[in-house]
Amino acid sequence: MNGKILYQHGTLGALMAGLMDGTETITHILEHGTLGLGTLHGLDGEVMFLDGKAYQARSDGSVVQLTGTETTPYAAVTNFCKDSSFEVTQVTSSEELKKEILVKQAGSNLFFAIKITGMFQNIHTRVMPKQSKPYHRLAKISESQPEFQETNLSGTLVGFYTPALFQGVAAAGFHLHFIDETKQFGGHVIDFELAKGKVELSKIENLVQHFPVNDVTFVTTEIDYANLEKEIEQAE
């Protein structure tokens, strides 16, 4: 397949519904991309893929580099190759920056990958705690998720913009994870202020959706999607 590809294992909808068993290895995910995000078996923290390496932000606030043997129920990666970039030279809120990105992308109907590197005046993250069976729905778990905040921290935001049409396959809109320059702080991004930095964007031409066809639980579970959009908004 030609063109820039977003490779996704599992779906956010299934993860939201409580299908949290790892069904693919991190090593295999890294064969399909250098930049992206995800989680681990049992919803164990937040995963950041950056420069071909994988890191896990844990619910105790620590960050570790993954070996590759770990498994994931949900991950999305791309071989990042920027189409465009721009510099940020003054303090900019997350909402302001997201609006500017959409303007520069000339619309919201495409998937695109995002890499933002710089000095963050404020960064607010959350990290899902590891779960044990029977798993609850993710929206319920998010009610007690640990949150972390840091100021004046250098690092990188990685993630994707997903068109509204694909809500449930992924999270519609911006889905971003953060890892600091020293690889000691990270997680799912709730909010941020960028003091200065560089925004790089890459338009996605193809979506490859990979399903865990050999996982009996995934294949046979009847998933309730009735309140999916509301639950994603709550968890995100």
Secondary structure, DSSP 8 states (H G I E B T S, - for coil): --S-EEEEES-HHHHHTT--S--EEHHHHHTT-SEEEE--TTT-SEEEEETTEEEEE-TTS-EEE--S--EES-EEEE----SEEEEE-S-EEHHHHHHHHHHHHT-SSS-EEEEEEEEEEEEEEE------SS---HHHHGGG--EEEEEEEEEEEEEEEE-GGGBTTB-SEEEEEEEETTSS-EEEEEEEEEEEEEEEEEE--EEEEE--TT-HHHHH-----TTHHHHHHHH-
